[in-house]
């Protein structure tokens, strides 16, 4: 009796964040598949550990921003052609494109044109729901299914493009602090249990930090007059830490800087509330069940352009998930120390505002499936559904 022919699944990740999703997805595919699997495509270390033999080093295409992209553009275009050619030549049973839409969507278009019978899955949608919503219609021309990280995305794709979209969960769901993380963090950093503690996240990019750190500092000064003994903890990425260290030297309260994912999650668990720049961190704070206020400023011209293009009522992901303004956000001219401190103060105390914020975040966690199946398992199931007979019963 001959061995069953493996199903061939091609996966393409264009950057480390995609590789971090691709590795667990491949492990879950092997766990759930009723048939043996063969993998090919493009990936990094995590995907290589699961058995992919990358057709070229992922580092060839893992670039960000015009300064990195432009010098390497000829190589990137060559890698696009090679990736599409690999799919057309090997005819995989299914293809999964993971994040990095500037690369993966271009490759998907090329494959769909030359081999339209191969199902192509997009794992991680670009934020087409926020701006340039017409891209959803374009995606429907070459993707069979989208695996969504956010629970409102399936409805958007169905309404705007008739595109099959399945919510599988955000990877942040699998990176939550445990029950002991808060007390352990306070003990580790000599922060007393009764000390009011604010976690601050002024951004991950240098320009963000430059615009926000002094503003956040003035907010701290106002809060300190209302909250005796207030302390601050700032999870800082290494490339912005020196800038933050210089700014906090003159702050009127003790400020602890920490680095690394474990320390960040510990800070979330230990704090009473959070003050953060706009971004994915708002979702992370919400999943960690930490009441927060969001403040953000960008260049006025850029802000005008963004306001013209933006198609959603909020830039805060928990608000979009809950479909209401549960988290207060102060943008541009409204982002002032007075506004930020006024919104934060009731969240730092046992108030009705704090209780309401916690209830809202509990609802968001339930919508996102916290405590349920890992996102990788749900994603693998959504992939195998497109291959009849491939999934274990």
C-alpha positions in Angstrom: 0.0 0.0 0.0 1.5 3.3 -1.1 1.9 6.2 1.3 -0.7 9.0 1.1 0.5 12.0 -1.0 1.2 15.0 1.3 -0.8 18.1 0.9 1.4 20.9 -0.3 0.9 24.2 1.6 2.9 27.2 0.5 3.4 30.0 3.1 5.0 33.4 2.5 6.0 35.7 5.4 7.8 39.0 4.6 9.0 40.1 8.0 9.7 38.8 11.5 6.1 39.5 12.8 4.8 37.3 10.0 7.3 34.6 10.8 6.1 34.7 14.4 2.6 34.0 13.2 3.7 31.5 10.6 5.6 29.2 12.9 2.7 28.5 15.3 0.3 28.2 12.3 2.4 25.5 10.7 2.6 23.6 14.0 -1.2 23.8 14.3 -1.7 22.7 10.7 0.4 19.6 11.4 -1.7 18.9 14.6 -5.1 19.3 12.9 -4.4 17.8 9.4 -5.8 14.4 8.6 -3.1 14.1 5.9 0.7 14.5 5.9 1.8 18.0 4.9 4.6 19.4 2.9 5.6 23.1 3.2 7.4 25.5 0.9 7.6 29.3 0.5 9.4 32.0 2.4 9.9 32.2 6.2 12.3 32.9 9.0 13.5 31.1 12.0 10.2 30.1 13.5 8.9 28.7 10.2 12.1 27.0 9.5 11.8 25.2 12.9 8.4 23.8 11.6 9.8 22.5 8.4 9.8 25.2 5.7 12.7 25.4 3.4 12.7 29.0 2.4 13.3 29.6 -1.3 15.4 32.7 -0.4 16.3 34.4 2.9 13.4 36.3 4.4 15.9 39.1 5.3 16.0 39.9 1.6 12.5 41.4 1.8 12.1 42.3 5.5 12.7 46.0 5.1 10.7 49.1 6.4 10.4 52.6 5.2 11.6 54.3 1.9 15.3 54.5 3.1 15.5 50.7 3.3 13.2 49.8 0.5 14.5 52.0 -2.3 18.1 50.7 -2.4 16.8 47.2 -2.3 13.9 47.6 -4.7 15.5 45.6 -7.6 16.1 42.6 -5.3 12.6 42.9 -3.8 11.0 42.9 -7.2 13.1 39.9 -8.2 12.0 38.0 -5.1 8.3 38.8 -5.9 8.8 37.2 -9.3 10.6 34.2 -7.9 7.9 33.6 -5.2 5.1 33.8 -7.8 7.0 31.5 -10.2 7.5 29.0 -7.4 3.8 28.8 -6.8 3.0 28.5 -10.5 5.6 25.8 -11.0 4.9 23.7 -7.9 1.1 24.1 -7.9 0.6 23.9 -4.1 -2.8 22.8 -2.8 -3.2 26.1 -1.0 -1.1 29.3 -0.3 -1.1 31.4 2.9 0.2 35.0 2.6 1.2 36.3 6.0 1.1 40.1 6.7 3.6 42.3 4.8 0.9 43.3 2.3 3.3 45.4 0.1 5.1 42.2 -0.8 2.5 39.4 -0.2 -0.4 41.1 -2.0 1.7 41.8 -5.0 2.7 38.2 -5.2 -0.9 37.0 -4.7 -2.0 39.1 -7.7 0.7 37.5 -9.8 -0.2 34.0 -8.8 -4.0 34.6 -9.2 -3.4 35.8 -12.7 -1.3 32.8 -13.8 -2.8 30.0 -11.6 -6.3 31.1 -10.6 -7.3 27.6 -9.3 -5.0 27.8 -6.3 -6.8 29.0 -3.2 -4.9 31.9 -1.6 -5.4 32.9 2.1 -4.4 36.3 3.5 -3.4 36.0 7.2 -3.5 39.5 8.8 -5.5 42.0 6.8 -4.1 45.5 6.2 -6.2 48.2 7.8 -8.4 48.7 4.8 -11.3 49.4 7.2 -9.6 52.5 8.4 -8.7 54.1 5.1 -8.6 53.2 1.4 -11.5 50.9 1.8 -11.6 50.2 -1.9 -8.6 47.9 -1.4 -11.0 45.3 0.0 -12.6 44.9 -3.5 -9.1 44.5 -5.0 -8.3 41.8 -2.4 -11.4 39.9 -3.3 -10.0 39.4 -6.8 -7.1 37.3 -5.7 -7.8 36.1 -2.1 -10.1 33.2 -1.3 -10.3 33.9 2.4 -8.9 36.4 4.9 -7.9 35.4 8.4 -8.8 38.3 10.7 -7.0 39.4 13.9 -9.8 41.7 14.9 -13.5 40.7 15.4 -15.1 43.5 13.4 -13.1 42.7 10.2 -15.3 39.8 8.9 -18.4 42.0 8.7 -16.4 44.7 7.0 -15.1 42.4 4.2 -18.5 40.8 3.7 -20.2 44.2 3.4 -17.6 46.0 1.2 -16.3 43.2 -1.0 -18.2 40.0 -0.4 -14.9 38.4 0.6 -14.9 35.4 2.9 -13.2 36.5 6.2 -12.9 34.5 9.5 -11.9 35.9 12.8 -9.2 33.8 14.3 -7.9 36.0 17.1 -5.1 38.4 17.8 -1.7 37.0 18.9 -1.7 39.5 21.8 -4.4 37.2 23.4 -1.7 34.6 23.9 0.6 37.1 25.7 -1.3 38.1 28.8 0.1 38.5 32.3 -0.5 35.8 34.8 -2.3 36.3 38.1 0.9 36.8 40.1 2.6 39.1 37.6 1.4 42.4 39.3 2.5 41.7 42.9 5.7 40.1 41.6 6.5 43.2 39.5 5.9 45.6 42.4 8.1 43.5 44.7 10.8 43.3 42.1 10.9 47.1 41.7 10.3 48.0 45.4 6.9 49.5 44.7 4.6 49.1 47.7 1.2 47.5 47.2 -0.7 50.6 48.1 1.4 53.0 45.8 -0.6 54.5 43.0 1.2 53.3 39.8 0.7 54.6 36.3 2.1 52.8 33.3 3.2 55.1 30.5 3.8 54.2 26.8 4.9 57.3 24.9 5.4 55.4 21.6 7.8 53.1 19.8 9.3 55.5 17.4 11.7 58.4 18.1 9.4 61.1 16.6 6.4 59.8 18.6 8.4 60.0 21.9 9.8 63.4 21.1 6.2 64.8 20.5 4.6 63.1 23.5 7.1 62.7 26.4 7.2 66.3 27.6 3.4 66.4 27.3 3.1 63.2 29.3 5.5 64.6 31.8 3.4 67.7 32.4 0.4 65.3 32.9 2.4 63.4 35.5 3.1 66.7 37.3 -0.6 67.5 37.5 -1.5 64.0 38.7 1.2 64.0 41.4 -0.5 66.9 43.2 -3.7 64.8 43.4 -2.1 61.4 44.0 0.5 61.5 46.8 3.2 58.9 46.3 2.5 58.4 42.6 5.1 56.4 40.7 5.5 55.8 37.0 6.7 52.8 35.1 7.6 53.1 31.4 8.2 49.9 29.3 10.8 51.3 26.8 12.2 49.8 23.6 16.0 50.0 23.5 16.2 52.5 20.6 14.1 55.1 22.5 15.2 54.4 26.0 18.1 57.0 26.1 15.6 59.7 25.0 13.1 58.8 27.7 15.8 58.5 30.4 16.9 62.1 29.6 13.4 63.4 29.8 12.3 61.8 33.1 15.4 63.0 35.0 13.5 66.1 36.2 10.1 64.6 36.8 8.7 65.1 40.3 7.9 61.4 40.9 9.9 58.2 40.9 10.0 56.8 37.3 11.0 53.2 36.6 12.1 52.2 33.1 11.8 48.5 32.1 12.7 46.5 29.0 11.4 43.3 27.6 8.0 41.6 27.1 7.9 40.0 30.6 8.6 43.3 32.3 6.0 45.1 30.1 3.3 42.6 31.0 4.3 42.8 34.6 3.9 46.5 34.5 0.4 46.2 32.9 -0.6 43.8 35.7 0.8 46.0 38.5 -0.5 49.4 37.4 -3.7 51.1 38.3 -4.1 52.7 34.9 -2.3 53.5 31.6 -1.4 56.5 29.6 -0.4 55.6 26.0 0.2 56.7 22.5 -2.2 55.5 19.9 -1.4 52.1 18.5 -1.6 48.3 19.1 -0.6 48.9 22.7 -4.1 50.1 23.4 -5.3 46.6 22.5 -2.6 45.1 24.7 -3.6 47.2 27.6 -7.2 46.4 27.2 -6.5 42.6 27.0 -4.5 43.0 30.2 -7.6 44.6 31.7 -5.9 47.9 32.5 -8.1 51.1 32.3 -6.4 53.7 30.0 -6.4 57.1 28.4 -4.9 57.6 24.9 -3.1 60.7 23.8 -1.5 61.4 20.4 -0.1 64.2 18.3 1.4 64.2 14.9 2.5 66.9 12.4 -0.5 69.2 11.7 -0.2 68.7 7.9 -0.1 64.9 8.3 -3.0 65.1 10.8 -5.1 67.0 8.3 -4.4 64.3 5.6 -5.1 61.5 8.0 -8.4 63.1 9.1 -9.5 63.4 5.4 -8.7 59.7 4.7 -9.8 58.1 8.0 -13.1 56.1 7.7 -13.5 55.1 11.3 -14.8 57.1 14.3 -11.9 56.3 16.6 -8.2 55.4 16.4 -8.4 53.2 19.5 -8.8 49.5 18.8 -10.9 48.7 21.9 -13.4 51.4 20.9 -13.7 49.9 17.4 -14.1 46.4 18.8 -16.8 47.5 21.3 -18.3 49.9 18.7 -18.5 52.7 21.2 -16.2 55.3 22.8 -15.3 53.3 25.9 -11.7 54.5 26.0 -11.1 58.2 26.1 -8.8 59.5 23.4 -7.3 63.0 23.1 -5.8 63.8 19.7 -3.9 66.8 18.4 -5.0 70.1 20.0 -7.2 68.2 22.4 -4.2 66.3 23.8 -3.2 68.5 26.7 -1.9 67.8 30.2 -5.2 69.2 31.7 -7.3 66.8 29.5 -5.1 63.8 30.1 -4.8 64.2 33.8 -8.5 64.9 34.2 -9.4 61.7 32.4 -6.8 59.6 34.2 -7.5 60.7 37.8 -10.8 58.8 38.2 -9.2 55.7 36.6 -6.5 55.7 39.3 -9.0 55.5 42.1 -11.9 53.2 43.0 -14.6 55.2 41.2 -17.6 54.5 39.1 -15.6 55.5 36.1 -13.0 52.9 36.8 -15.6 50.2 37.4 -17.2 51.1 34.1 -13.8 51.0 32.3 -13.1 47.5 33.7 -16.6 46.2 32.7 -16.0 47.5 29.1 -12.6 45.8 28.9 -14.1 42.6 30.2 -16.7 42.8 27.4 -13.9 43.4 24.9 -11.9 40.4 26.2 -15.0 38.2 25.8 -15.6 39.4 22.2 -12.0 38.6 21.3 -12.2 35.1 22.8 -9.8 35.4 25.7 -9.5 32.0 27.4 -10.6 30.1 24.3 -8.6 28.3 21.6 -5.2 29.8 20.6 -5.3 31.9 17.5 -2.9 29.5 15.7 -5.4 26.6 16.1 -8.3 28.7 14.9 -6.2 29.9 11.9 -5.2 26.4 11.0 -8.8 25.2 11.1 -9.8 28.0 8.8 -7.1 27.1 6.4 -7.8 23.4 6.3 -11.5 24.0 5.8 -10.6 25.1 2.3 -9.1 21.7 1.5 -11.9 19.0 1.6 -11.0 16.0 3.7 -7.8 17.7 5.1 -9.0 18.3 8.6 -9.2 15.7 11.4 -12.8 15.2 12.6 
